[in-house]
Amino acid sequence: VIVNSRDVTEHKQAEDALRESEERFRTFMDNSPAVAFMKDEEGRFIYLNRPFRNAFGVKEKDWLGKTDFDVFPLETASQNRENDLSVLSSDGPLETVEVVPVPDGDLHHWIVFKFPVRSASGERFLGGMAVDITERKQAEDALRQSEEQTRRIVETAYDALISLDAWGVITAWNGAAETVFGWPREEAVGRPLSDTIVPPQHRDAHTSGLRRFLTTGEGPVLNTRIEITALHRDGHEFPVEL
């Protein structure tokens, strides 16, 4: 038997290089802050990185070869598979938000990036990376609820409530302001306050006062109740407490 030692050496070197490449890939993916996975065209898991395994409390060997329908509730699995098929059919990437339960049973929101992967032999796979945005989603929901509550309070207040931007343009105008000043909200918002309810003889003082406030953060009317004359839409002036 004649063995070509050069062929054996090259084969060994190729195997070592492949093993090192796979090890580098796993090290890189396991230290990624994002959850990552790969599936075959049938939706079977063929790779899970460490953040994925930690997030769902699983071992890779227990999930390999399984589909979403084997490991997730039907609604979650159907959602995931529909997005997978969209990527495979379009042969392009997809960014979406998926709602997936974690081991404690809570539903978490994930921003997911899915993309087609093709091997050197032409075999197709699906790759995915995901980031848990549950805390951000909860914060956004809490902010939205707070803003809605504030809006309801402002809208139902008996006093006229008005807000301005840095240029003195009206940005908020509640129902009481409509009644007091005669301007509908859709007409008042976007107008300069000085041209809307400030009488002509007070406009210069209003403009300089606003400029002083923007420069120093101070002003004589801040945190103080004063009586002043306002202008109604129909042109008559009347006293208001500001």
C-alpha positions as CSV (number, residue, x, y, z in Angstrom):
1,V,0.0,0.0,0.0
2,I,1.4,3.4,-1.0
3,V,0.1,6.4,0.9
4,N,0.8,9.9,-0.3
5,S,1.8,11.7,2.8
6,R,1.3,15.1,1.1
7,D,-2.4,14.3,0.5
8,V,-2.9,13.2,4.1
9,T,-1.2,16.4,5.4
10,E,-3.3,18.7,3.2
11,H,-6.5,16.9,4.2
12,K,-5.6,17.3,7.9
13,Q,-4.8,20.9,7.4
14,A,-8.1,21.5,5.7
15,E,-9.9,19.8,8.5
16,D,-8.1,21.8,11.1
17,A,-8.8,25.1,9.2
18,L,-12.5,24.2,9.0
19,R,-12.7,23.3,12.7
20,E,-10.9,26.6,13.6
21,S,-13.3,28.6,11.3
22,E,-16.4,26.9,13.0
23,E,-14.9,27.6,16.4
24,R,-14.4,31.3,15.6
25,F,-17.9,31.5,14.2
26,R,-19.4,30.0,17.4
27,T,-17.3,32.2,19.7
28,F,-18.3,35.3,17.8
29,M,-22.0,34.4,17.8
30,D,-22.0,33.2,21.4
31,N,-20.6,36.6,22.5
32,S,-23.1,38.6,20.4
33,P,-25.7,40.6,22.4
34,A,-28.4,39.4,20.0
35,V,-30.3,36.2,19.9
36,A,-29.3,34.3,16.7
37,F,-30.5,31.1,15.0
38,M,-30.6,29.2,11.7
39,K,-33.2,27.0,10.3
40,D,-33.4,24.8,7.2
41,E,-36.1,25.4,4.5
42,E,-38.5,23.2,6.4
43,G,-38.3,25.4,9.4
44,R,-36.1,23.0,11.5
45,F,-33.6,24.6,13.8
46,I,-30.0,23.8,12.9
47,Y,-28.2,26.4,15.1
48,L,-28.9,28.4,18.3
49,N,-26.4,30.8,19.8
50,R,-25.8,31.1,23.5
51,P,-27.9,34.2,24.0
52,F,-30.8,32.3,22.4
53,R,-30.3,29.3,24.6
54,N,-30.1,31.5,27.7
55,A,-33.2,33.6,26.8
56,F,-35.3,30.5,26.3
57,G,-33.6,28.3,28.9
58,V,-32.9,25.5,26.4
59,K,-30.0,23.3,25.3
60,E,-29.1,23.3,21.6
61,K,-29.3,19.5,21.3
62,D,-32.9,19.5,22.6
63,W,-34.0,21.9,19.8
64,L,-32.0,20.8,16.8
65,G,-34.2,19.3,14.2
66,K,-37.4,20.7,15.7
67,T,-39.6,23.4,14.3
68,D,-41.4,26.3,15.9
69,F,-44.5,24.1,16.1
70,D,-42.6,21.7,18.3
71,V,-41.4,24.2,20.9
72,F,-43.8,27.2,20.8
73,P,-47.6,27.7,21.2
74,L,-49.5,27.4,18.0
75,E,-50.1,31.2,17.6
76,T,-46.5,32.0,18.1
77,A,-45.3,29.2,15.8
78,S,-47.7,30.2,13.0
79,Q,-46.5,33.8,13.3
80,N,-42.9,32.8,13.1
81,R,-43.4,30.4,10.2
82,E,-45.3,32.9,8.2
83,N,-42.4,35.4,8.5
84,D,-39.9,32.6,7.6
85,L,-41.8,31.7,4.4
86,S,-42.0,35.4,3.5
87,V,-38.2,35.6,3.6
88,L,-37.7,32.3,1.7
89,S,-40.2,33.2,-1.0
90,S,-38.9,36.7,-1.6
91,D,-35.2,35.6,-1.2
92,G,-34.7,38.9,0.7
93,P,-34.3,40.1,4.3
94,L,-37.2,40.9,6.6
95,E,-37.4,43.2,9.7
96,T,-40.4,42.6,11.9
97,V,-41.6,42.4,15.5
98,E,-42.5,39.0,16.8
99,V,-44.2,38.3,20.2
100,V,-42.7,35.2,21.7
101,P,-43.1,33.7,25.2
102,V,-40.1,33.1,27.4
103,P,-39.8,30.3,30.0
104,D,-41.7,32.2,32.8
105,G,-44.7,32.5,30.5
106,D,-44.5,36.2,29.8
107,L,-44.8,37.4,26.3
108,H,-41.8,39.3,25.1
109,H,-41.6,41.6,22.1
110,W,-38.6,41.0,19.8
111,I,-37.4,43.0,16.9
112,V,-36.3,40.3,14.5
113,F,-34.1,40.4,11.4
114,K,-34.5,37.3,9.1
115,F,-32.6,36.7,6.0
116,P,-31.9,33.9,3.4
117,V,-28.6,32.0,3.6
118,R,-27.2,30.0,0.8
119,S,-24.4,27.4,1.2
120,A,-21.5,26.9,-1.3
121,S,-23.4,23.9,-2.7
122,G,-26.6,25.9,-3.2
123,E,-28.5,24.7,-0.2
124,R,-30.8,27.3,1.3
125,F,-31.2,28.1,5.0
126,L,-32.9,30.9,7.0
127,G,-30.8,33.0,9.4
128,G,-32.2,35.2,12.1
129,M,-31.1,37.7,14.8
130,A,-33.4,39.2,17.4
131,V,-33.2,41.8,20.2
132,D,-35.6,41.8,23.1
133,I,-37.4,45.2,23.1
134,T,-40.0,44.3,25.8
135,E,-38.7,46.9,28.3
136,R,-38.6,49.6,25.6
137,K,-42.1,48.6,24.5
138,Q,-43.4,48.8,28.1
139,A,-41.8,52.2,28.5
140,E,-43.4,53.5,25.3
141,D,-46.8,52.1,26.4
142,A,-46.5,53.8,29.8
143,L,-45.5,57.1,28.2
144,R,-48.4,56.8,25.7
145,Q,-50.8,56.2,28.6
146,S,-49.4,59.1,30.6
147,E,-49.7,61.4,27.6
148,E,-53.3,60.2,27.0
149,Q,-54.2,60.8,30.7
150,T,-52.6,64.3,30.5
151,R,-54.5,65.0,27.3
152,R,-57.8,64.0,28.9
153,I,-57.1,66.2,32.0
154,V,-56.2,69.1,29.8
155,E,-59.2,68.7,27.5
156,T,-61.7,68.5,30.4
157,A,-60.3,71.3,32.4
158,Y,-62.5,74.3,33.1
159,D,-59.6,76.7,32.5
160,A,-58.3,77.6,29.1
161,L,-55.0,75.8,28.7
162,I,-52.6,76.8,26.0
163,S,-49.0,75.8,25.2
164,L,-46.5,77.5,22.8
165,D,-43.2,76.5,21.1
166,A,-40.0,78.5,21.3
167,W,-41.3,80.8,18.5
168,G,-44.5,81.7,20.3
169,V,-46.6,79.5,18.0
170,I,-49.6,77.8,19.6
171,T,-49.1,74.0,19.9
172,A,-52.0,73.0,22.2
173,W,-55.4,74.6,22.7
174,N,-58.1,72.9,24.8
175,G,-61.9,73.0,24.7
176,A,-62.1,75.8,27.3
177,A,-59.7,77.9,25.3
178,E,-62.1,77.6,22.3
179,T,-65.0,78.8,24.5
180,V,-63.0,81.7,26.1
181,F,-61.3,83.1,23.0
182,G,-63.6,82.0,20.2
183,W,-61.0,80.3,18.1
184,P,-61.6,76.6,17.2
185,R,-58.6,74.4,18.0
186,E,-57.9,73.5,14.3
187,E,-57.6,77.3,13.5
188,A,-55.7,78.3,16.7
189,V,-53.0,75.6,16.6
190,G,-50.1,76.8,14.4
191,R,-50.9,80.5,14.8
192,P,-48.6,82.9,16.8
193,L,-50.2,83.6,20.2
194,S,-49.5,87.3,19.8
195,D,-51.7,87.5,16.7
196,T,-54.4,85.4,18.2
197,I,-55.3,86.6,21.8
198,V,-52.8,89.4,22.6
199,P,-54.2,92.9,22.1
200,P,-52.1,95.0,19.7
201,Q,-50.9,97.4,22.5
202,H,-49.4,94.4,24.4
203,R,-47.7,92.5,21.5
204,D,-44.3,94.1,21.8
205,A,-44.1,93.4,25.5
206,H,-45.3,89.8,24.8
207,T,-42.6,89.3,22.2
208,S,-39.8,90.8,24.3
209,G,-40.9,88.8,27.4
210,L,-40.9,85.5,25.4
211,R,-37.4,86.3,24.1
212,R,-36.2,87.1,27.6
213,F,-37.6,83.8,28.9
214,L,-35.8,81.8,26.2
215,T,-32.6,83.6,26.9
216,T,-32.6,83.5,30.8
217,G,-35.3,81.0,31.7
218,E,-36.9,83.8,33.8
219,G,-39.9,86.1,33.3
220,P,-42.1,88.4,35.4
221,V,-45.3,86.4,34.7
222,L,-43.9,83.0,35.5
223,N,-45.5,81.2,38.5
224,T,-47.6,84.3,39.2
225,R,-51.3,85.1,38.8
226,I,-51.8,88.3,37.0
227,E,-54.8,90.1,35.5
228,I,-54.4,91.2,31.9
229,T,-56.4,92.0,28.9
230,A,-57.0,89.4,26.2
231,L,-58.4,89.6,22.7
232,H,-61.4,87.6,21.5
233,R,-61.7,86.4,18.0
234,D,-64.5,88.8,17.3
235,G,-62.2,91.7,18.2
236,H,-63.4,92.7,21.7
237,E,-61.0,92.9,24.6
238,F,-61.8,91.4,28.0
239,P,-60.0,90.8,31.3
240,V,-58.4,87.4,32.0
241,E,-56.5,86.0,34.9
242,L,-53.3,84.5,33.6
